[in-house]
Amino acid sequence: MGHHHHGVENDKLTFKLFFSILLNLTITVAEIIGGLVSNSLSLLSDAIHNLSDTASMILSYISIKIGKKEKNYKHTFGFKRIEILSALVNAVSLLIICIFLLIHAYERFQKPEPINGKLMFIVAVIGLLGNLFSVFLLHKDSDHSLNIKSTYLHLLGDTFSSIGVIIGSLLIYYYKIVWIDPVITILVVLYIFKESFSIVKESIHILMQGTPSNINIPDLQIQIAKIEGILDAHHTHIWMLSDHEIFLETHIKVKNMLISETENITEKIKHTLFENFGITHITLQYEVNECEKLHLIKEE
């Protein structure tokens, strides 16, 4: 039942992504043409960002499709981690685009150019409406997937960008304040840079098999040691396969007992780890004698 429900949710998500891809491709073409004709850098930056949105969504769409593939002997963990790779590529691409736009904004400060504020306004409104619709479609799913979150941030950044371009177009049309164009570009870029960097950092942490930030291993080992029959937990390794699947392997020191007696302890450990830490995949190695090199992991 759970797998069926998850499959239906995935199908809905891929449909939302596919629809958003088509919508953003249309907006991108409109903004590139509008930006070139109106000579607006902020509109062109919005178009380039929209193009990266589209690429981001295509990458997310493909990674979700691949992530649904069954495990095999060559890929025993399955293909879920491709979604983290997708999130990383999306976020890094945004950082590169940010640098490109900052350079062009600086050039515009040095050499302002005339801009068609009316055309800039019309195209920016079209872009805003399209982005708002895509943001609405993906908002719910962005809380459950780092991959979708990176795509959602692309779209959210572009929504803010469109609002900025609209404000800028009005100031340019009525007051001829052309320097507002690169200013808006810089403000949008700084926001995107901040959000993208956090995704890059989190994605790399997962790919490096880092311990989830909300889990403290010494505290976790203390919780396990409180279970009756357990003397000690050590050599604990915790990592994430994706942004919501947490794996753990650890050594459990117990008093001398039959293997069959550890089954009840195992169930208690699984319950404790899932309820308190959200850990879903657990591998345990039971020991009676003192383990060699008990403290292999140093505290930072």
C-alpha positions as semicolon CSV with decimal commas, in nm:
position;residue;x (nm);y (nm);z (nm)
1;M;0,000;0,000;0,000
2;G;0,282;0,238;0,096
3;H;0,475;0,163;-0,223
4;H;0,161;0,216;-0,434
5;H;0,090;0,550;-0,264
6;H;0,452;0,659;-0,314
7;G;0,429;0,561;-0,682
8;V;0,112;0,766;-0,731
9;E;0,279;1,067;-0,563
10;N;0,580;1,027;-0,792
11;D;0,355;1,018;-1,098
12;K;0,182;1,338;-0,987
13;L;0,517;1,504;-0,927
14;T;0,656;1,409;-1,267
15;F;0,339;1,545;-1,433
16;K;0,378;1,875;-1,243
17;L;0,743;1,894;-1,350
18;F;0,662;1,818;-1,713
19;F;0,394;2,088;-1,723
20;S;0,629;2,339;-1,554
21;I;0,903;2,257;-1,808
22;L;0,674;2,345;-2,101
23;L;0,556;2,661;-1,926
24;N;0,909;2,779;-1,848
25;L;1,035;2,710;-2,199
26;T;0,760;2,942;-2,330
27;I;0,849;3,212;-2,074
28;T;1,220;3,184;-2,154
29;V;1,168;3,238;-2,528
30;A;0,940;3,536;-2,460
31;E;1,190;3,695;-2,218
32;I;1,493;3,644;-2,442
33;I;1,312;3,813;-2,733
34;G;1,172;4,084;-2,503
35;G;1,509;4,142;-2,335
36;L;1,694;4,180;-2,665
37;V;1,431;4,412;-2,815
38;S;1,390;4,627;-2,499
39;N;1,767;4,620;-2,419
40;S;1,696;4,521;-2,057
41;L;1,973;4,334;-1,874
42;S;1,746;4,241;-1,582
43;L;1,494;4,093;-1,827
44;L;1,770;3,899;-2,002
45;S;1,904;3,785;-1,665
46;D;1,551;3,672;-1,582
47;A;1,543;3,483;-1,913
48;I;1,879;3,315;-1,848
49;H;1,766;3,225;-1,499
50;N;1,443;3,088;-1,647
51;L;1,647;2,881;-1,890
52;S;1,840;2,738;-1,595
53;D;1,502;2,672;-1,427
54;T;1,399;2,467;-1,729
55;A;1,728;2,276;-1,731
56;S;1,689;2,220;-1,356
57;M;1,340;2,078;-1,400
58;I;1,445;1,855;-1,689
59;L;1,730;1,722;-1,473
60;S;1,491;1,668;-1,180
61;Y;1,241;1,496;-1,407
62;I;1,505;1,257;-1,544
63;S;1,653;1,186;-1,199
64;I;1,310;1,100;-1,054
65;K;1,248;0,861;-1,345
66;I;1,590;0,696;-1,297
67;G;1,549;0,694;-0,916
68;K;1,239;0,472;-0,954
69;K;1,445;0,193;-1,113
70;E;1,474;-0,127;-0,911
71;K;1,791;-0,224;-0,722
72;N;2,021;-0,477;-0,884
73;Y;2,348;-0,656;-0,808
74;K;2,551;-0,374;-0,962
75;H;2,356;-0,103;-0,777
76;T;2,248;-0,264;-0,451
77;F;2,139;0,070;-0,303
78;G;1,929;0,147;-0,609
79;F;1,939;0,480;-0,794
80;K;1,798;0,723;-0,536
81;R;2,126;0,911;-0,498
82;I;2,098;1,048;-0,853
83;E;1,846;1,297;-0,711
84;I;2,116;1,438;-0,482
85;L;2,356;1,462;-0,779
86;S;2,082;1,646;-0,968
87;A;2,034;1,891;-0,680
88;L;2,410;1,954;-0,670
89;V;2,437;2,014;-1,045
90;N;2,136;2,247;-1,036
91;A;2,274;2,452;-0,749
92;V;2,627;2,476;-0,896
93;S;2,483;2,588;-1,231
94;L;2,298;2,866;-1,051
95;L;2,617;2,983;-0,878
96;I;2,793;3,004;-1,217
97;I;2,500;3,198;-1,365
98;C;2,512;3,436;-1,066
99;I;2,875;3,523;-1,137
100;F;2,796;3,581;-1,506
101;L;2,507;3,816;-1,421
102;L;2,710;4,011;-1,161
103;I;2,979;4,082;-1,422
104;H;2,720;4,213;-1,669
105;A;2,545;4,418;-1,402
106;Y;2,879;4,587;-1,320
107;E;2,931;4,664;-1,690
108;R;2,586;4,824;-1,704
109;F;2,674;5,044;-1,408
110;Q;2,983;5,159;-1,593
111;K;2,796;5,217;-1,919
112;P;2,416;5,266;-1,884
113;E;2,209;5,201;-2,195
114;P;1,855;5,313;-2,295
115;I;1,581;5,061;-2,212
116;N;1,224;5,016;-2,343
117;G;1,039;5,016;-2,010
118;K;0,694;4,942;-2,156
119;L;0,799;4,624;-2,338
120;M;1,009;4,524;-2,038
121;F;0,697;4,553;-1,816
122;I;0,472;4,344;-2,043
123;V;0,720;4,058;-2,078
124;A;0,806;4,061;-1,705
125;V;0,436;4,031;-1,611
126;I;0,404;3,726;-1,840
127;G;0,712;3,577;-1,676
128;L;0,581;3,649;-1,325
129;L;0,246;3,478;-1,389
130;G;0,415;3,170;-1,535
131;N;0,663;3,144;-1,249
132;L;0,398;3,193;-0,983
133;F;0,200;2,904;-1,129
134;S;0,506;2,675;-1,132
135;V;0,597;2,775;-0,774
136;F;0,241;2,692;-0,666
137;L;0,265;2,350;-0,835
138;L;0,593;2,248;-0,667
139;H;0,560;2,421;-0,328
140;K;0,426;2,116;-0,140
141;D;0,686;1,875;-0,282
142;S;0,981;2,106;-0,207
143;D;0,964;2,013;0,163
144;H;1,017;1,642;0,094
145;S;1,299;1,634;-0,162
146;L;1,631;1,819;-0,187
147;N;1,616;1,767;-0,563
148;I;1,274;1,935;-0,592
149;K;1,380;2,200;-0,341
150;S;1,667;2,307;-0,569
151;T;1,425;2,330;-0,864
152;Y;1,170;2,514;-0,648
153;L;1,438;2,765;-0,544
154;H;1,521;2,823;-0,912
155;L;1,157;2,911;-0,971
156;L;1,116;3,114;-0,652
157;G;1,428;3,315;-0,735
158;D;1,291;3,382;-1,081
159;T;0,957;3,491;-0,933
160;F;1,135;3,751;-0,719
161;S;1,340;3,845;-1,022
162;S;1,022;3,904;-1,227
163;I;0,877;4,123;-0,951
164;G;1,201;4,322;-0,945
165;V;1,197;4,359;-1,322
166;I;0,837;4,484;-1,311
167;I;0,925;4,747;-1,050
168;G;1,233;4,843;-1,251
169;S;1,035;4,871;-1,574
170;L;0,791;5,114;-1,412
171;L;1,075;5,330;-1,276
172;I;1,244;5,327;-1,616
173;Y;0,923;5,407;-1,807
174;Y;0,804;5,691;-1,581
175;Y;1,128;5,831;-1,435
176;K;1,402;5,715;-1,677
177;I;1,600;5,561;-1,388
178;V;1,798;5,314;-1,600
179;W;2,049;5,229;-1,326
180;I;1,772;5,041;-1,142
181;D;1,808;4,763;-1,401
182;P;2,152;4,638;-1,283
183;V;2,060;4,707;-0,918
184;I;1,763;4,467;-0,942
185;T;1,987;4,213;-1,114
186;I;2,240;4,227;-0,827
187;L;1,974;4,195;-0,554
188;V;1,819;3,891;-0,720
189;V;2,161;3,734;-0,777
190;L;2,261;3,773;-0,410
191;Y;1,942;3,598;-0,297
192;I;1,990;3,312;-0,545
193;F;2,358;3,278;-0,449
194;K;2,276;3,241;-0,079
195;E;2,006;2,977;-0,134
196;S;2,209;2,782;-0,391
197;F;2,516;2,768;-0,169
198;S;2,316;2,604;0,112
199;I;2,197;2,332;-0,130
200;V;2,553;2,274;-0,258
201;K;2,674;2,238;0,102
202;E;2,395;1,995;0,198
203;S;2,431;1,789;-0,122
204;I;2,807;1,748;-0,075
205;H;2,754;1,649;0,290
206;I;2,515;1,371;0,180
207;L;2,744;1,254;-0,102
208;M;3,037;1,244;0,144
209;Q;2,821;1,017;0,364
210;G;2,818;1,271;0,644
211;T;2,609;1,220;0,957
212;P;2,274;1,404;0,926
213;S;2,296;1,741;1,101
214;N;2,005;1,660;1,336
215;I;2,170;1,345;1,475
216;N;2,431;1,341;1,752
217;I;2,606;1,001;1,753
218;P;2,711;0,998;2,125
219;D;2,349;1,078;2,226
220;L;2,222;0,806;1,994
221;Q;2,461;0,549;2,145
222;I;2,344;0,644;2,495
223;Q;1,981;0,587;2,388
224;I;2,072;0,241;2,254
225;A;2,269;0,150;2,572
226;K;1,955;0,220;2,781
227;I;1,783;-0,082;2,623
228;E;1,782;-0,385;2,855
229;G;2,050;-0,641;2,770
230;I;2,279;-0,393;2,594
231;L;2,610;-0,299;2,758
232;D;2,747;-0,064;2,493
233;A;2,708;0,066;2,135
234;H;3,016;0,168;1,938
235;H;3,171;0,188;1,589
236;T;2,856;0,369;1,479
237;H;2,829;0,498;1,122
238;I;2,531;0,699;1,000
239;W;2,478;0,831;0,649
240;M;2,203;0,931;0,407
241;L;2,132;0,761;0,076
242;S;1,899;1,043;-0,028
243;D;1,763;1,343;0,159
244;H;1,510;1,127;0,348
245;E;1,662;0,776;0,375
246;I;1,899;0,737;0,672
247;F;2,123;0,432;0,715
248;L;2,302;0,313;1,030
249;E;2,548;0,040;1,112
250;T;2,686;-0,014;1,461
251;H;2,842;-0,269;1,695
252;I;2,630;-0,375;1,994
253;K;2,801;-0,522;2,300
254;V;2,574;-0,754;2,497
255;K;2,610;-1,004;2,781
256;N;2,665;-1,365;2,677
257;M;2,338;-1,489;2,523
258;L;2,193;-1,701;2,243
259;I;2,155;-1,545;1,897
260;S;1,778;-1,599;1,918
261;E;1,770;-1,376;2,229
262;T;1,900;-1,079;2,030
263;E;1,589;-1,070;1,809
264;N;1,385;-0,891;2,077
265;I;1,672;-0,646;2,136
266;T;1,697;-0,578;1,763
267;E;1,327;-0,485;1,746
268;K;1,368;-0,246;2,040
269;I;1,673;-0,084;1,875
270;K;1,486;-0,040;1,547
271;H;1,190;0,118;1,725
272;T;1,413;0,354;1,925
273;L;1,615;0,465;1,624
274;F;1,313;0,521;1,401
275;E;1,104;0,705;1,661
276;N;1,385;0,929;1,792
277;F;1,607;0,977;1,486
278;G;1,404;0,877;1,178
279;I;1,656;0,604;1,086
280;T;1,502;0,354;0,844
281;H;1,783;0,111;0,748
282;I;1,977;-0,056;1,030
283;T;2,265;-0,307;1,034
284;L;2,376;-0,443;1,373
285;Q;2,681;-0,648;1,472
286;Y;2,642;-0,814;1,813
287;E;2,953;-0,873;2,027
288;V;3,023;-1,025;2,367
289;N;3,395;-0,963;2,408
290;E;3,562;-0,622;2,406
291;C;3,599;-0,494;2,049
292;E;3,950;-0,404;1,933
293;K;4,016;-0,031;1,888
294;L;3,687;0,059;2,056
295;H;3,710;0,431;1,987
296;L;3,803;0,459;1,621
297;I;3,605;0,780;1,566
298;K;3,736;1,102;1,719
299;E;3,506;1,375;1,838
300;E;3,557;1,710;1,665
